[in-house]
Amino acid sequence: MPVAPNAPDRSRPRVLVVEDDATIGHHLETGLRGHGYAPAWCRTGAGALVEALRAPYDVLLLDLGLPDMDGLDVARQLRARLPDLLIVVLTARTEDIDVIAGLDAGADDYLVKPFSLTVLLARLRAHLRRHAVAPPAREPVRLGDLVVDVAARRCALHGVEVPLRAKEFDLLAVLAGRVGEAVSRETLMAEVWDENWFGSTKTLDVTMAGLRRRLTEAAEANGSPARLPEITTLRGHGYRLEQQPAPSS
């Protein structure tokens, strides 16, 4: 029996993930939800056909190797019925003929497994801009005692706003959207400064040092113990933001 997902939140871009691999499907569903999308997940082609026609979706993330039918058939049928649906094929098939077949079946884009969530999200942002879908609304992120509200551009510790410079906040916002993930220097430069940045990344180091200093100063000024997220330097790669564990009882 196909898995019947709950209808997605209509206030955010709606993504139907069609993937039979439980690990990949769970990773995509969790990652998309954490970045402001409203995902639902089907494991079969038949389930995808029913669900895509039952509820309005903006994006279909479609695996081709489904257990009950070829994903290309799903793409063809949904393209004929839903001409405005954005279809992104996710597959391990790497030959040129497979890419061409996917695009000819109606796919708008094609990502070969394994792929990074960062790349997928960048592709979705680009496609959705062209499709004129509203950008995802980001819920405030709680990191220990620190709350990062991207929509309001506020960072608060124990309810007291932390005065961050613009780029310091942008840097924290990118990391807060990828808690526990290794984020490369190139990704941070692209998202915080400019997507076509080719200069020195020394600016990143200076801004990161300023962010760490301001968070530490805010914790010291608070006068009571505060749990702050840890920003770990990954030498030769970038940074990773990690939650501080809750205090033991």
N, C-alpha and C positions, 0 to 999 in steps of 0.2 A: 504494500500500500504506500502511495506517495506521502511524504510528510507534508502536512498542511500548516504553513506558518501563520502566525497572527498577522493581521493587516498592519502595515507600517504606519508610523506617525506621518500625517499629511503635511505637517508644518515644516518638514525637512526633506531634502532630496531622498527619494525612495529607491532602494536598490534591492533587486531580487537576485540572490546568489543561487546558482544552480550548480551544485558540486556534490558528488557522491562520497568523496573522501572526507571522513569526519574531522580529521585534524585540520585540513585546509579550510573546510567549511566553517568550523568553529573560529579559526584564526581570522578569516575574512569578516565574519559576522561581528566578532568582538572589536576588531580593528576599525571597521566602518562605523560602528556605534560610538566608539571612543573619539572619532573625528567628526562627529556632528551629522552623520547620515542615519537614515532609518532603514535598517536592513531586515530582510526576511530570507529564509534559507529553505530551499527544496533540494532533495537528493536524487530526483528522477526527472526525466524529460516530460513524462506524462503529468507529473505534479506541477512542473513549471508552466506547461501550456494552460492548465486549469487556473493556476494562481495568477499568471500574468494577465489573463482575460477577466479574472474576477475582481481584481483591485488595480487601481492606477499606479504604475511604477514609472520612474524616470530612467532607470538604468537596469539592464540585465547583464550580470556577470555570468558567463556561460562556459562551463566545462564541456568539451566535446566527447570525452569518453564516459558516457553515462551508462548505467547498467541495463536500461530498457530500450534505449534508442540512441541514434547518433545525434550529437548536439547540432550538427549541420541541419538536420531536419527540423529541430526545434527553432533554429534561427530563421529558416525559410518560412515556416508557418507563422511565426510571430511577426516577421517583417511584413508579410502580406496583410496581416490583421491589424498591426500596430505600427504604421509607418513612421511615427515620431519617436518610438522607443529607441533609446541608445543601447546598442548591443556591443558588449566587449567580450571577445572570446578569450578564455584562459585555458591553455592546453599544453601538453608535453610534445605535441606534434611540431616538428621544427623544419620540415622540408618546405621549399618555396611553393610547391604545388598545394600543400596543406593550407598555407597562408592564403593563397589565391582562392582556394575553395571556400574558406571561411568568409572572406570579403565578398565573394560572389554570392554567398548564401544570404548576405544581408548584414554582416557584422560591420560595425563602424571602426573597430580597432581590434588588435590581436596582441596578446601578451603570452610569451612562452614561459612555461614553468621550468625551473623555479624563478619567481619574480619577487621583488621586494614590495612591501606594503607602501613604502614611500613613493616608489615609481607609479604604482597603481593609483594612489591618491592624486598624484600630480596629473596623470592622464585624465582622471575623472574631473578634476577642477577645470582643466583646459576644455574638455568636451562640454561640460555643463555651462561654462561661460558662453560657448557658442550656441548652446541650446536655450540660453536665457533662463535657466533655472536659478532660483534664489540660492545664494551661498548658504552652507550649513550653519545653523545656529549652534554656538558652542555653550554648553552648560559650564558653570564655574567648576574648576578642578580643585579638590581639596588634597593637599600634600602635607600630611601631618597636621600641624597647626596653621599652615599657610594656605590661603585660598587665592587662586588665580582666576579672575573673571575676565576672560578675553573680550567678551562683548562690551563690557564697561571699561576695559583697559584699567583695571584696578587689581592691586595685589595687596592683601591684608594679612597681618599676623595678629591673632587673637582679636580680630575686629579693628585693629589699628592699621591704617594704610601705610604701606612701605613706599617711600618716595624713590621710584626708579626712573632713570632716564629712558627716553623713548626706545632706543635700541636694546637697552637692558631688558625692558619689559618684553619686547618682541622676541628676544632670545629665550627668555624664560617661557613665553607662550608656546614657542615651537617645541621646546623640550617637554613642557607639561602635557602637550598633546601626544607625546610618545614615551610615556613613563616606562622605564625598564628597557627601552630600546637603545641600541647604539646608533647615534646620529653622526654622520660624517661631517667633517669640516666643510666640505663642498656643499652639502645639503643646507647647513646652517647659513653659509654665505649667500646661497641662492635665495633662501626664503626670508632672511632678515635684511639683507642689503639689496641685492639685485640679481635677477635670474641669469643675467649675462656677465656676472662679475668675474674678471680674470686677474685682479690685482692681488696684492699680498693679503694673507689671512692674519697678519699681525693685529689688524683691527678687531678680529674676533677674540684674540687672546686678551686684549686690553678691556674689551667690553665684558668678557666673562669674568675677569678679575674684579671689575667694578660691580657686577651683579652679586658675586659672592660676598664682597665686602659690605654692600648695603644690606644684604639679608642677615649677615652676622651682626652688624651694628643694630639692626632692628630688634634682633633677638636679645642682645645685651641691654638695650634700652627698655625692653619690656618689663624687666624686673622679676619675671617669673620664668621657670623652665619652659622652653619652647622646642617643639619637634619640627625641624626644618628638613626639607628634602636634601639629599646629598647629590652633588654634581660631580661625577667621577670623570677624570681625564683619561681618555683611552689613547695612549701614545701611538702616533702614526695613523690615527683614524679620526677621532673626534671626542664626543662627550656622551655620557649617559646619565639621566636623572633618575634617582632611585628614592622611593618612599622610605622614610624612617619608620622602623617597626614601632607598633604601639607599645607603651610601657607595660612591663609585666605586672600583674596584680599581686 
